[in-house]
Amino acid sequence: MNHKFKPESLMMTHGYKPALSEGAIKCPIFQTSTFVFKSAEEGKAFFEVAYGKREKLPNEELGLIYSRLNNPDLEILENRLSLWDEADDCAIFESGMSAISTVLLEFLSPGDLLAFSTPLYGGTDHFIHHFLPKIGIEIMGFIPGEESGELQKRIEEKGLGGKLKMIYIETPANPTNDLIDIEACASIAKHYSTDDNQVFLTVDNTYMGPMWQHPLKHGADIVVYSATKYIGGHSDIIAGAVLGNAEVMKRVKTLRTFLGNMAGPYTGWLLMRSLETLKVRTDEQQKNAGYVARYLQSHPKIKHVNYLGFIPEDSEQYKIKQKQCLSNGAMISFHVIGGEKEAFKFLNGLKLIKLAVSLGSTESLAEHPKSMTHCDVDPHDQEILGIDDSLVRLSVGVENYQDIIFDIERALGEI
Ligand SMILES: *Cc1c(COP(=O)(O)O)cnc(C)c1O
């Protein structure tokens, strides 16, 4: 019978054969650096495939060689994570930044132009502004909305069309929840692609996670995640992931082999454990976020709430949301009435919700973007983007929503 299982049904078992591990129901931690070959011939065959000296034969699997190249905890995890985005393959890294910098290094060469949305995650922004120009890569930032016309106009005006090699975006933008049209970016990438020069569209999908947005379906070529966030989901590991088609992933995995920035087996094992509850955790988080956002919106000490559920139906942003978002997510930001003093009073008054950066975890987290995660963003850009002293970012967790609201109510009382 032709039945396609949903990813959440496969997170416990997909890709793992108990018989290969003494019948253990769970994949053990393969805490090993190297693997014993059955014969010299087998070792030779494994290396031929791993080093691309010949194509894999039909039904031939890449054999286990050495844990920098492959390890069961990473391979099974990669197969499972690929299901959510329906990607051909996935590569796990020791951090989100490691995944991102590897993609940028693999697909950009001196003389190329990288166009990127702002604001980007601070680490990515730093790498783009301070490292890429050192190796001769030109960079051009754009703000949400410019992808539908303005960006292409600017590329044309500067005569850089022939140099464009990658568009890199984060949507929804952190911390404002502004949406960028993935399809519009894909069509710009396509417009400048030629037979021998593909322009790649990369989407950092960390803010929505693999449950709520699937950029590959909207024309992206590469998806990156900080697996530290929703995928890990328990604030206990740092990891990253890259997903895409077989051709893209072969390049990513090859560079990973030589940079040696893959995650270790223990991280792979913990992430597999996290994936089993990805859907139940995030279902609860998005439901809680809806209650919390509505509460915040009705509060007299709050000026404005940025939440995908509040985008007006007659707006361009709403059309984009309908196209590419499967949920309103669990990230909220809001402006308190006042400035830094009031925002800090609120943050210092929280007890259940923890004052920390990061997001997507089981516990709710709050922070002040202007002085913390986004303190490095150009002041002019901060102003255009609405990252001001009164802004607070909230990542909603799995606690009982009435308790989260109680904590917020109490802390707002401190203002
Ligand atoms: C956290 C984060 C990163 C960086 O990931 P690390 O795992 O901390 O290296 C990249 N992009 C976004 C959107 C993030 O939130």
The ligand as an SDF file (V2000), in Angstrom:
LIG
                    3D

 15 15  0  0  0  0  0  0  0  0999 V2000
   21.7740   31.0400   16.7670 C   0  0  0  0  0  0  0  0  0  0  0  0
   21.6700   31.3500   15.3410 C   0  0  0  0  0  0  0  0  0  0  0  0
   22.7430   31.1150   14.4600 C   0  0  0  0  0  0  0  0  0  0  0  0
   24.0970   30.5950   14.9320 C   0  0  0  0  0  0  0  0  0  0  0  0
   24.0050   29.3090   15.4210 O   0  0  0  0  0  0  0  0  0  0  0  0
   25.0160   28.6860   16.5090 P   0  0  0  0  0  0  0  0  0  0  0  0
   24.4870   27.3100   16.6820 O   0  0  0  0  0  0  0  0  0  0  0  0
   24.9530   29.5290   17.7270 O   0  0  0  0  0  0  0  0  0  0  0  0
   26.3740   28.7210   15.8930 O   0  0  0  0  0  0  0  0  0  0  0  0
   22.5530   31.3820   13.1200 C   0  0  0  0  0  0  0  0  0  0  0  0
   21.3900   31.8820   12.6550 N   0  0  0  0  0  0  0  0  0  0  0  0
   20.3540   32.1490   13.4780 C   0  0  0  0  0  0  0  0  0  0  0  0
   19.1020   32.6990   12.8940 C   0  0  0  0  0  0  0  0  0  0  0  0
   20.4610   31.8910   14.8320 C   0  0  0  0  0  0  0  0  0  0  0  0
   19.4300   32.1700   15.6330 O   0  0  0  0  0  0  0  0  0  0  0  0
  1  2  1  0
  2  3  1  0
  2 14  2  0
  3  4  1  0
  3 10  2  0
  4  5  1  0
  5  6  1  0
  6  7  2  0
  6  8  1  0
  6  9  1  0
 10 11  1  0
 11 12  2  0
 12 13  1  0
 12 14  1  0
 14 15  1  0
M  END
$$$$
